[in-house]
Amino acid sequence: MDALRLSPEQLRRRCDPDRLGFETTAEVEPLAETLGQPRALNALDFGLEMEAPGYHVFATGAIGTGRRSTLEALLRRRAAEREEPGDWVYLFDFAAPEKPRAVALPAGRGEELAREMSHLVEEARRRIAAAFESRNYQERRGQLGEELDRRSEEALGELRQFAQERSLALELTPAGVATIPLAAGRPLDPSEFQRLPEEERRALMLHTEEVRARLPAAMSRIAEIQREGRRELADLDREVAQFAIGHLVDLLKTRFTDVPDLVAWLERIPDDVVENLDRFRVAEAEQSLPEPMAASAQRSAEEFFGRYQPNVLVGHPDGDGAPVVVETNPSYYNLFGRLEYEASFGALITDHRRIKPGAIHRANGGYLLLDAAQVLLAPLVWEKLKETLRAREVRIESIGTQLTLFPTVTLEPQPIPLDLKVVLVGSPRVYALLYELDEDLRKLFRVRAEFDVEMPWGEEQPAQYAAFVARKVREEGLRPFDKGAVARVVEQGARLSEHQSRLSVRFLAIGELVGEASHWAGRAGRELVGAADVEKAIAQRDYRSNLVEEKVQQLIDEGTLMIDVTGERVGQVNGLSVALLGDYAFGRPSRITATVAVGGGEVLNIDRETELSGPIHDKGFLILAGYLRERYGSERPLSLAASLVFEQSYELIEGDSASGAELFALLSSLAEAPVRQGIAVTGSVNQHGRIQAIGGVNEKVEGFFEVCRRAGLDGEQGVIVPAANVANLMLREEVVEAVREGRFHVWAIDDVAEGLEILTGVPAGERRADGSFPEGTIHRRVEERLAAFAETGREFRAPAGGESEER
């Protein structure tokens, strides 16, 4: 079967360094764009250009394919081409303090407004205090006071005259107006009043009632005069205050005439100042208070005057285009903003200045990049994100108001209109799960950008790999790579993709290899990285991770795990599996044995019966049984009892790549044909005997090669692989060299017949026109053995009288 033996050239594709077109990467222009992702870039271009609602982007792909770095670079490139969004500020609402107003300003003007308002408040406090302490104000206030006293006295003078004509005097007291009897113009004390004749006392009492009857009208007039006086004083204060700050507000309004909402808010400031003039006039008095009281007063003043200070929620002073925000911790408050509180005298207080932005606010007008898994894990975030994108506005809410039975009173900031693209990054599994379970994903994230893990290996791709290496060298300050080192990196890219015509685009792993190769070159004292340094980096990465593989090999060497690599055995085949250990995988040989006897057609999988096999392995085994029925059961029922097992297997067996080896073991046992133990087998089989491709072919071949190498290569050992897997072979150099020297072999087969002849040295045989197989072939021997089983079975089922049970 030499035709099925693979040549060394078929076991590994090589990259010719001389065809790269350079000597070192110092001559290569570093890669400036994403490599090997045309599908993803096409989807991203569409999603980012689409203006309709719901066209947010969900980027999927394996870790290490450059999803995040590609997205960040693309978003920043697009953001630089867009106009910078405006600033957003929250302002105190004088009509509804619990509902701060959101106002949009031109980009960069939020901080300008904050500075101007700080200056306005400071200047207003100084000017108002000075205005109310001025001589002019004191004189005008004194004049108003004198006029008030005069008018009040005039209103009371008529009543005084009326009382005096009746020998009574009026006296104003804190309790009201009192009447005092007079005699010869002199006030009488109570004892003198009692000594007056009865008739005079009665007259005075009658006069007192007359005066008191007129008193309410007089007092009402006086109260009206006082009210008018207070209004005049208030008008004076308003006039003085308006004069002190009016032109400050007017000047500020002229600077923001292009923001009508802000102008309307500024117009409310003078009225609010007038309504709270006492706050502006007590500044000097507060400075003379004792320290504790002064500190408290100062704190109270700061809280009050904070109403005039805008909260610049989001500012864009740089003019660098649209924002790109990458939120690595998308918690509820980090995304949607929060209200901060401060403890004051045992209570929690807040105001519009304590509204803090979230990532969505900072990204508004641009792009927001989030990790999908983290968004889903954070409490309430996914539902809030969907609500925000549906409403196209972001509302700042305390998470407590949504969870408590009786929410406390808090601020309700005005929502801000939303204009941004959200890009979620996640695994294909997360996307598929969300797509099935949450229909909102289909409505809001209508664009899927799928990152591939590989790209074709054509004429241009090695040069692109070289450009990537050049970029890593420049970015990280590494040693330049010569052409041989770059060629070795390209070959490792094919190894990672497990295909001779494809290269991996998991550039995280490629980048790590580049950095480690530079390190080992430095350890060796070389300024230029060569192919040997790349090989060293690969070997060292394997060494750091292959402890378990070494332990397994030691067990095989000691005979604890029984694997024969010489001689021949009936019903015994070396199968191959792959053990995955996180970032490392290795091939592990396992002995598969089969036994047969007379029975009723049962083919027993011992691993399945003991629940040590997974569903895919069970499926492969049932396919094996189907092959037996199709090949040998057309003329007579299968009268056998067969059992197969993975020897010394104590963990779950999964996958169907050993179904071919199991079939070979079973056919060997039925045909009583010894199998060469120096040959291991991998490949799944279908019901018609065709050998199908499997995964991990490189690790499987190398795993058995290592067992044979440690036992001693004798030139008869090797591995049978599916012909469909030849394109996946990128074997280690030592394996290829052993094949070149004839010390090891790799065969590729398409069907069971080819594998049987390699393993047993006996032709499998083709069914002839009369339905029989040629004499001495494996199939003829199996069929004859099954016929003998059937005859033996009939004899045991026959009645005691010798007649057949069937008539």
JOUR-V969002 format. One line per field, one symbol per residue. ss: DSSP state (H for helix, E for strand, C for the rest). psi: psi as a letter, one per 30 degrees, with the letter a starting at -180 (. if undefined). burial: b if it has 16 or more other ideal C-beta (glycine too) atoms within 10 Angstrom, else e. A space follows every 50 residues. Layout:
ss = ???
psi = ???
burial = ???
This chain:
ss = CHHHECCHHHCCCCCCHHHCCCCEHHHCCCCCCCCCCHHHHHHHHHHHHC CCCCECEEEECCCCCCHHHHHHHHHHHHHHHCCCCCEEEEECCCCCCCCC EEEEECCCCHHHHHHHHHHHHHHHHHHHHHHHCCHHHHHHHHHHHHHHHH HHHHHHHHHHHHHHCCCEEEEEECCEEEEEEEECCEECCHHHHHHCCHHH HHHHHHHHHHHHHHHHHHHHHHHHHHHHHHHHHHHHHHHHHHHHHHHHHH HHHHHCCCCHHHHHHHHCHHHHHHHCHHHHHCHHHHHCCCHHHHHHHHHH HHHHHHHHCCEEEECCCCCCCCCEEEECCCCHHHHHCEECCEEECCEEEC CHHHEECCHHHHHCCCEEEEEHHHHHHCCCHHHHHHHHHHHCEECCCCHH HHHCCCCCCCCCCCCEECCCEEEEEECHHHHHHHHHHCCHHHHHECEEEE CCCEEECCCCHHHHHHHHHHHHHHHHCCCEEEHHHHHHHHHHHHHHHCCC CEEECCHHHHHHHHHHHHHHHHHCCCCEECHHHHHHHHHHHHHHHCHHHH HHHHHHHHCCCCCCCCCEEECEEEEEEEEEECCEEEEEEEEEEEEEEECC CEEEEHHHHCCCECHHHHHHHHHHHHHHHHHHCCCCCCCEEEEEEECCCC CCECCCCCHHHHHHHHHHHHHCCEEECCEEECCEECCCCEEECCCCHHHH HHHHHHHHHHHCCCCCCEEEEEHHHHHHCCCCHHHHHHHHCCCCEEEEEC EHHHHHHHHHCCCCCCCCCCCCCCCCCHHHHHHHHHHHHHHHHHHHHCCC CCCCCCC
psi = hfffkklefffkklkjefgfglelfffkkkkflkkgheeeeeeeeeeffk flkfhlkjklllkfggeeeeeeeeeeeeefflkklllklkkkjfeiffik kkkkllkffeeeeeeeeeeeeeeeeeeeeeeffleeeeeeeeeeeeeeee eeeeefeeeeeeeefghkkkkklffakkkkkkjhgkkkleeeefflleee eeeeeeeeeeeeefeeeeeeeeeeeeeeeeeeeeeeeeeeeeeefefeee eeeffhfgieeeeeeeffeeeeeefheeeffgeeeffglleeeeeeeeee eeeeffffkkjjekliffhgalljkjjfiileefegllkklkkjhglkll affgkklaeeeffkfbkkklkeeeeefkkfeeeeeeeeeefhlkkjkkfe ffflejklkalikklkkkilkkjkklleeeeeeeeefjffefeeifkkjj klfllkjaefeeeeeeeeeeeeeeeghlklkleeeeeeeeeeeeeefhkf glkkgifeeeeeeeeeeeeeeeeggkfkkleeeeeeeeeeeeeffgeeee eeeeeeefgejjjkglakkkgkkjlklkkkicgkklkjkkkklkkllkag gkjkjeeefghgkleeeeeeeeeeeeeeeeefgfelljiljkklkjkhkg lkkllgfgeeeeeeeeeeeefhjkkkfgklkkklkafggkkllllheeee eeeeeeeeeefjkgfflakklkffgeffkilleeeeeeeefgfllkkklf leeeeeeeefgkkekkklegfllkkfleeeeeeeeeeeeeeeeeeffkle ffkkfk.
burial = eeebebeeebbbbebebeebebebbeebeebeebbbbeebbebbeebbee eeeebbbbbbbbebbbbbebbbebbbebbeeeebbbbbbbbbbeeeeeeb bbbbbebebbbbbbebbeebbeebbebbbebbeeeebeebbeebeeebee bbeebbeebbebbeebbbbbeeeeeebebebbeeeeebeeeebeeeeeee eeebeebbeebeeebeebeebbeebeeebeebeeebbbebbeebbeebbe ebbeebeebeebbebbeebbeebbeebeebbeeeeeeeeeeeeeeebeee beeebebbbbbbbbbbeeeebbbbbbbeebbbbbbbbbbeeeeeeeeeee bbbbbebbbbbbbbbbbbbbbbebbbebeebbebbbebbeeebbbbbbee eeeeeeeeeebbbbebebebbbbbbbeeebbeebeeeeebbeebbbbbbb bbbbbebeeebbbbbbbbbbbbbeeeebbbbbbbbbbbbbbbbbbbbbbb ebbbbbbebbbebbebbbbbbeeeeeebbbbbbbbbbbeebeeeebeebe ebbeebeeeebebbbeebbbbbbbbbbbbeeeebbbbbbbbbbbebeebe bebbbebbeeebbeeebbebbebbbbbbeebbeeeeebbbbbbbbbeebe eebebbbbbbbbbbbbbbbbbebbbbbbbbbbbbbbeebbbbbbebbbbb bbbbbbbbbebebeeebbbbbbbbbbbbbbbbeebbebbeeebbbbbbbb bbbbbbbbbbebbbbeeeeeeebeeebbbbbbbebbeebbeebeeeeeee eeeeeee
